Each structure stands twice: as C-alpha cells, then as structure tokens.
Amino acid sequence: VYRQVCATCHAMNQLHFRHLVGQVYPEKRMKEFASQIDVVDGPNDEGEMFTRPGLLVDAFPSPYPNEESARYANGGALPPDLSVYTTAK
C-alpha cells in the first residue's frame, strides 16, 4: 500500500529496507524490492556522483528532493514522515 498510495507524498526517512526483513518479507524478496530503486551514491574515484541499485542498508526513497519542493507541491504543508508517525501519536 505504501509504495502505491502513500509514497507519492510521504517519506519514510528513518526506515531502511533491512528493517522489514523477516517482518514483512524474507530477505531475498526485500533485496528485490531494494534493487528496484536507483540510489545516488558517491563520489567515485573521479569525484562524480553515480546511481546504483538499492541495497538493504538503504533508506526508502523520498518522493521529493528536499523540504522546499515537498512544501511547494503540497500547498505549503510538509507531509509527515511516516517512519515516525506511530511514535508521534
């Protein structure tokens, strides 16, 4: 549900793919999910940033590059980070 509905607006910055191993899916399936995401990494030996397939240690990607663009897309309101939503209640 998150990937199809919530991920269009909400981030889960503090949740990594590894946190769901054994809780939601087995490790093999979570590695498949993570590898579908392109992660900006680097710099490499030439000082350039590059993209690579996601790993279990990577966090879920944010739908926006920064807070300002998230606010702009949502009428000035910053969508809450769902990785901390249950602890904030």
N, C-alpha and C positions, 0 to 999 in steps of 0.2 A: 504494500500500500504506500509506504514512504516514497519509493522510487517513482511511482506513477502519479501520486497526488501531492504529497507534502513537499517533495524536493523541488518543485517549481518555485517555491517561495522561501521555505525554511531550511536552514543549515543544521547540521549535527556536528559541529566543530570538535567536540570532545569525544566523539565516538569513532573508533577505528574498526576496520573490518575484523581484526583479530578478536575484538570483544564479543562478536557474535558466533565465533567458532564453538560448536558444541551446545550453544544456547538456542540457536535458530536453525543453523545448517551445519553439516560436517565440514571439516577443514577443506577438503577438496572442492566442495561447492562454493565456499566463501572465497577461495583463491580464484575461481572462475568469475565470480561477481567482481572482485577487486581488479582483475586483469582487464575488464571491460572499460575501466576508467583510465583516461590519459592523465598522468601526473606530471606537472612541471618540476623538474629536478635540475640540479647542477650547482655550481658551474662545472663544466668538464675541463679537460686539460687546456683548452683554448680560451677558457673564461666565458663560454657561452652556456646559456640555459638550454635545456633539451626536455623533450617529453619521453616518458616511458610508460609501460603498462603498470597499473597499480599493483601493490603488494598488500599482504595482510597488515603490515605495520602502518599503512597509510590511513589517514582520516577520510571520512566520507567527503566528497567534494562539495564546496559551497555553490549555491546557484548564482551568486554574484561575486565579482572580483574584489569588491570592497564594500564597506558600510555605506558610503555615499551613494553608490549605484543601487544598493538594496533599498535605501530610503526613497530615492527618486522613483523607482519602479513601483513603490507601494504608497504613494501619496504622502511621503514624509515620515511614515512609520517604519521602524525597523522590525521585521518579522522576528519573533523569538527563536532562539536556538533550541531545537527540540531535544538536544542531548542533555540539557539541564532542566527541562521543563518539569519533570516529575519531582525533582528535588526542590524546585522553587515553590511548589504548592504548599 
